[in-house]
Amino acid sequence: PPVRSPNHANRCLSNLRTPTPADRPPAGAMEPSGASERPCIALDIDEVLAQFVPQLAVFYNARHDTAYAAEDFHSYAFHEVWGGSPEEAREVVRDFYASPLFTGAGGGLGLPVVPGAALAVRRLAKYFDIHLVTSRQHVVEDVTRAWVRAAFGEDTFKSVLFGNHYAHAGEGKSRSKVELMASVGAVALVDDNATYAAEAAAAGHVSLLFGSYAWNGGPEAEGVRRVNDWPHAVEELLQAFPDATRSLPLPAAAAGNPPLLAVRVAGQRAGLVARVERSLHTRDALVLTAAGRAVPVLADAVSTLVASSVACVGEAVTSLLHEERGEGALGALRITLHRSERLLEAVRAGTGDWAEGGGGGDDDDD
């Protein structure tokens, strides 16, 4: 691809910086704050971050001597799953709200975190202001906020907003997901509910339908994109907002040995960080290259490796694709990584922690 001037490349790389504590909201901030230049996105809680239905099934089975699994919930109107009236189903859910399976009372988290959500949220928080928008009722605000803090930390999200759907009479007004998004200026939604996803798309937002659940099967509405898991969701969001990745840090150049290995990134790869770390256990340096939509994936991986003192950057070169169109998008990236002193000491000692993601993924991901 055509290469811009070195000054242009330096300007691009100067925007890729590590978020500092000053970039984060105050500890415990859970309500909307001032305007931000970063894109604002909205995430649902249940079945996107928290595994609500599997725990509800455990609760219901214990009470009624049944054997429901999450796969049996073909509808999120629970009376359509186990029978009875909508009012009776609401009472079951209220009883579930008071149980340790939901609250975590007596030790534990309560609802388990959806696989991949913790790592995905940490990555997205580098580029986006994240708000949570849930249909849960106001009566569970306190326990919901406590779960969010326990599962994701004090200062991860800008706010937690409640739609108050399925509330009892006299428990306050309900608001749609689109209304909640509008209140904080969110421009994208990740939700497992096909109706909410369709409403967000109709309002002109980026809308991702999360998961392949029994209750959200079937064709997606116009403008809605399905993402089966969190790696896919992260990739879609980074593609939808390419400018957001320019806030990602790259450290200053460091001297070192010449590169010994070239790794090409084809897309979102959960095992990329671990695979690069494994390579640096046996090599002093390597070169990683990416183009197009893989650029933010590579930059994210490099940031993680540097932040964990696994590697340092010796050289970074950028270029632009479709320069003649004036699109200004970062189109290609080549980075030389050198093994850090910390990792070198670990290699000599035969020890060392592996990055999150383990050795997962296929060998042909490299």
C-alpha positions in Angstrom: 0.0 0.0 0.0 1.1 3.6 -0.5 3.2 5.0 2.4 2.6 8.5 3.7 5.4 10.6 5.0 7.3 9.6 8.1 5.8 12.6 9.8 2.3 11.4 9.0 3.2 7.9 10.4 4.5 9.5 13.6 1.3 11.5 14.0 -0.7 8.3 13.6 1.4 6.5 16.2 1.4 9.4 18.6 -2.3 8.9 18.9 -1.8 5.3 20.0 -1.1 5.9 23.7 -1.7 3.9 26.8 -4.7 5.0 28.9 -3.6 6.4 32.2 -5.6 6.6 35.5 -6.4 10.2 34.5 -8.3 8.9 31.5 -10.6 6.8 33.6 -13.8 8.0 35.3 -13.6 8.5 39.1 -13.7 5.3 41.2 -17.2 4.1 41.6 -18.6 6.3 38.9 -21.8 4.7 37.7 -23.9 7.6 36.4 -23.6 9.6 33.2 -20.8 12.2 33.3 -19.6 14.9 30.9 -19.3 14.7 27.2 -16.4 12.6 25.7 -14.7 12.6 22.3 -14.7 8.8 22.3 -17.6 6.9 20.8 -20.2 5.9 23.4 -21.6 2.3 23.2 -24.3 0.5 25.2 -24.1 -3.1 26.5 -27.0 -5.2 27.8 -26.3 -7.1 31.0 -28.3 -10.3 31.1 -27.0 -12.9 28.7 -24.4 -10.4 27.3 -22.4 -9.9 30.5 -24.2 -12.1 33.0 -25.6 -15.6 32.7 -29.1 -14.9 34.0 -31.1 -17.7 32.3 -28.9 -20.6 33.4 -29.1 -19.5 37.0 -32.9 -19.0 36.7 -33.2 -22.5 35.4 -31.3 -23.9 38.4 -33.6 -21.9 40.7 -36.8 -23.1 39.0 -35.7 -26.7 38.8 -34.9 -26.8 42.5 -38.3 -25.4 43.4 -40.4 -27.4 41.0 -38.4 -30.6 40.5 -37.9 -30.0 36.8 -34.9 -30.2 34.5 -34.9 -27.1 32.4 -31.7 -26.0 30.7 -30.9 -22.7 29.1 -31.5 -24.3 25.7 -35.1 -24.9 26.6 -35.9 -21.2 26.9 -37.2 -20.6 23.5 -38.8 -17.3 24.7 -37.8 -14.7 27.2 -41.4 -14.5 28.3 -40.8 -17.3 30.8 -44.4 -18.4 31.2 -44.2 -19.5 27.6 -41.4 -21.9 28.7 -42.7 -23.4 32.0 -46.4 -22.5 31.8 -48.7 -20.5 33.9 -49.5 -16.8 33.5 -47.2 -13.8 32.9 -48.0 -12.6 36.4 -47.0 -15.9 37.9 -43.7 -15.9 35.9 -43.0 -12.4 37.3 -43.4 -13.6 40.8 -41.0 -16.5 40.1 -38.4 -14.0 38.9 -39.0 -11.8 41.9 -38.3 -14.8 44.2 -35.2 -15.6 42.1 -34.0 -12.0 42.7 -34.0 -12.7 46.5 -32.1 -16.0 46.2 -28.3 -16.4 46.6 -28.2 -17.7 43.0 -28.9 -14.1 42.0 -27.5 -12.0 44.8 -24.4 -14.0 45.6 -25.3 -13.8 49.3 -23.2 -16.1 51.5 -20.2 -15.9 49.2 -19.7 -16.0 45.4 -20.7 -13.7 42.6 -24.3 -14.9 42.0 -24.7 -14.8 38.3 -21.6 -16.1 36.4 -20.0 -13.8 33.8 -20.6 -14.7 30.2 -17.4 -16.3 28.8 -15.1 -13.8 27.2 -17.0 -10.8 28.5 -14.3 -9.6 31.1 -11.5 -9.6 28.5 -13.7 -8.0 25.9 -14.9 -5.2 28.2 -11.3 -4.4 29.1 -10.4 -4.1 25.5 -13.4 -2.0 24.5 -12.8 0.3 27.4 -9.6 1.4 25.7 -11.5 2.9 22.8 -15.1 3.5 24.0 -17.1 5.1 26.8 -19.3 2.1 27.8 -22.8 2.4 29.4 -24.9 -0.5 30.5 -28.5 -0.5 29.5 -30.7 -3.2 31.1 -34.4 -4.0 31.1 -34.1 -4.9 34.8 -36.5 -3.2 37.3 -35.5 -0.4 39.7 -36.1 -2.8 42.6 -32.9 -4.6 41.8 -30.7 -1.6 41.1 -28.6 -2.0 44.2 -27.8 -5.7 43.7 -27.2 -5.1 40.0 -24.7 -2.3 40.6 -23.0 -4.5 43.2 -22.7 -7.3 40.7 -21.3 -5.0 38.1 -18.6 -3.7 40.5 -17.7 -7.2 41.7 -17.5 -8.7 38.1 -15.9 -5.8 36.2 -14.4 -3.3 38.7 -15.4 0.0 40.1 -14.6 2.4 37.2 -15.2 0.3 34.1 -18.6 1.7 33.0 -19.8 5.3 32.7 -23.3 4.4 34.0 -25.8 1.6 34.6 -29.3 2.5 33.3 -32.5 0.6 34.0 -35.4 0.2 31.6 -37.7 -1.0 34.4 -39.5 -3.4 32.1 -42.0 -5.9 33.6 -42.3 -3.8 36.7 -45.3 -4.1 39.0 -47.9 -1.3 39.2 -46.6 1.7 41.1 -42.9 0.8 40.6 -42.1 3.6 38.2 -42.1 4.3 34.5 -40.5 2.0 31.9 -38.0 3.3 29.3 -37.0 1.6 26.1 -33.4 0.7 25.3 -33.4 3.3 22.6 -34.5 5.9 25.1 -31.8 4.8 27.5 -29.2 5.1 24.7 -30.4 8.5 23.7 -30.0 9.7 27.3 -26.2 9.1 27.2 -25.6 9.6 23.5 -24.8 5.9 22.8 -24.4 5.1 19.1 -24.2 1.3 19.3 -26.0 -1.5 21.2 -24.9 -5.1 22.0 -28.0 -7.0 23.2 -29.3 -10.6 23.1 -32.9 -9.5 22.6 -33.9 -9.4 18.9 -36.6 -6.8 19.5 -34.3 -4.4 21.2 -31.6 -4.9 18.6 -34.1 -4.2 15.8 -35.3 -1.0 17.5 -31.7 0.2 17.9 -31.0 -0.5 14.2 -34.2 1.3 13.2 -33.0 4.3 15.2 -29.9 4.4 13.1 -27.5 2.9 15.6 -24.9 0.1 15.1 -26.8 -2.9 16.5 -25.3 -6.3 17.3 -27.5 -9.2 18.3 -25.4 -11.2 20.8 -25.3 -15.0 21.0 -27.0 -17.9 19.4 -29.6 -18.4 22.0 -32.9 -20.4 21.8 -34.9 -17.1 22.3 -33.1 -15.0 19.6 -32.9 -17.4 16.7 -34.2 -16.7 13.2 -33.3 -14.1 10.7 -32.0 -10.8 11.9 -33.9 -7.5 11.3 -32.6 -5.1 8.8 -29.5 -3.3 10.0 -28.9 -5.9 12.8 -25.7 -8.0 12.8 -25.4 -11.2 14.8 -22.3 -11.8 16.8 -22.0 -15.3 18.3 -19.4 -14.5 21.0 -17.4 -11.7 22.5 -14.3 -11.9 20.2 -16.7 -11.4 17.2 -18.5 -8.5 19.0 -15.2 -6.7 19.6 -14.2 -7.1 16.0 -17.5 -5.8 14.7 -17.3 -2.7 17.0 -13.8 -1.9 16.0 -14.7 -2.2 12.4 -17.7 0.0 12.8 -15.7 2.7 14.6 -12.2 2.7 13.0 -11.3 6.1 14.4 -11.8 4.9 17.9 -8.7 2.8 17.7 -6.5 5.8 17.3 -6.6 6.4 21.0 -4.6 3.1 21.6 -1.1 3.7 22.8 2.2 2.5 21.3 5.3 3.0 23.4 8.5 4.7 22.3 11.0 2.8 20.2 13.5 0.7 21.9 16.8 -0.7 20.7 17.2 -4.4 20.2 18.0 -7.3 18.0 16.6 -7.6 14.4 13.3 -9.3 13.9 13.4 -13.1 13.5 9.7 -14.0 12.9 6.9 -12.4 10.9 3.3 -13.0 12.1 0.3 -11.9 9.9 -3.0 -11.3 11.7 -6.0 -12.2 9.6 -8.7 -11.1 12.1 -9.7 -11.3 15.7 -7.7 -14.1 17.3 -8.2 -14.8 21.0 -4.8 -16.6 21.3 -2.7 -13.9 19.6 -1.2 -12.4 22.7 -0.3 -15.8 24.2 1.1 -17.0 20.9 3.4 -14.0 20.5 4.5 -14.4 24.1 5.3 -18.0 23.4 7.3 -17.0 20.3 9.3 -14.5 22.4 10.2 -17.2 24.8 12.4 -18.7 22.1 13.3 -15.6 20.0 14.8 -12.2 20.8 12.5 -10.4 18.4 9.8 -10.7 15.8 7.9 -8.7 13.3 4.1 -8.5 13.3 2.1 -7.1 10.4 -1.5 -6.4 9.8 -3.7 -4.6 7.3 -7.2 -3.3 7.1 -9.5 -4.4 9.9 -6.8 -6.5 11.5 -4.8 -3.3 12.4 -6.7 -2.6 15.7 -6.4 -6.2 16.7 -2.7 -6.1 16.3 -2.4 -2.8 18.1 -4.5 -4.1 20.9 -2.3 -7.2 21.3 0.9 -5.1 21.3 -0.5 -2.8 23.9 -1.3 -5.8 26.1 2.1 -7.3 25.7 3.9 -4.0 26.5 1.6 -3.3 29.5 2.4 -6.7 30.9 6.2 -6.1 30.5 6.5 -9.0 28.0 7.8 -7.0 25.1 8.9 -3.5 24.0 8.5 -1.9 20.6 11.6 -1.4 18.5 10.0 0.0 15.3 6.5 0.8 14.1 5.6 1.7 10.6 2.1 2.7 9.3 0.7 3.2 5.9 -2.7 4.1 4.4 -4.9 2.0 2.1 -6.9 3.8 -0.6 -4.9 7.0 -0.1 -6.4 8.4 -3.3 -9.9 8.4 -1.8 -8.8 10.5 1.1 -10.4 8.2 3.6 -7.7 8.8 6.2 -8.1 5.3 7.7 -5.0 3.5 9.2 -4.6 0.8 6.6 -1.5 -1.2 7.5 0.8 -1.6 10.5 4.2 -3.3 10.9 5.7 -3.5 14.4 9.0 -4.9 15.5 8.7 -6.4 19.0 11.7 -7.2 21.3 11.7 -9.5 24.2 11.7 -7.5 27.5 14.3 -7.9 30.2 11.5 -9.3 32.5 10.6 -12.0 30.0 14.3 -12.8 29.4 14.8 -13.3 33.1 11.7 -15.6 33.2 13.0 -17.6 30.3 16.4 -18.0 31.9 14.7 -19.1 35.1 12.2 -21.4 33.3 9.2 -19.6 34.7 6.8 -16.9 33.5 3.1 -16.2 33.5 1.1 -16.6 30.3 -1.1 -13.9 29.0 -4.9 -14.3 29.3 -6.2 -16.4 26.4 -3.8 -19.3 27.1 -2.7 -21.3 24.1 -6.2 -21.3 22.5 -6.7 -21.0 18.8 -5.5 -22.9 15.8 -1.9 -22.9 14.7 -2.9 -21.4 11.3 -4.2 -18.2 13.1 -0.6 -16.9 12.8 
